[in-house]
């Protein structure tokens, strides 16, 4: 079993839809949880960064962490064509050095 | 001003050759990383350095040798290139190990 599981998609939604992206993980030592967005032929860029369980909102983006279920989510409200990208979840733990493990990424297409 | 830069952007080479990829960050960060992203977009840590000291060395063939001449630079040298080394290599940096990682644009390596 991979440490971080993420459905690679692709996920196709109409403009204006609410998008829900999810990851599950197996290592209870993970403390920091992140969502990165990666456009085609670009490096990943950080969208959301949360520590431990709870919700965090930033504009149209909401990140949720449920440590008891080992489950994290990213919600995108009022999705736009410019949101079309690959979304990677990532999580960090100190295991012989502070290591970040990435999910496989979910490809999202938002149709105009 | 580019925060994390990598050279070259594209690298096409023959099997068996030796090549280097350079990375520079102008963010004043202490920690730098090399990641490999395969054709399925899976992003995996290879190495991390903190203040020029190797912190993480994942199970990477020892044909791959990172070198950090100073805090702002982390280069990756690859000996005896193999077909399976074809991937996108991303450099990243962060202020400390726990903080947000900023990624470079990637180096697309194709081994023929």
Interface residues (C-beta under 8 A of the other chain):
Chain A: X8 X32 X34 X38 X41 X42 X43 X44 X45 X46 X49 X86 X88 X92 X96 X97 X98 X99 X100 X101 X102 X104 X105 X107
Chain B: X4 X40 X41 X42 X43 X44 X45 X48 X55 X56 X90 X92 X97 X98 X100 X101 X102 X103 X104 X105 X106
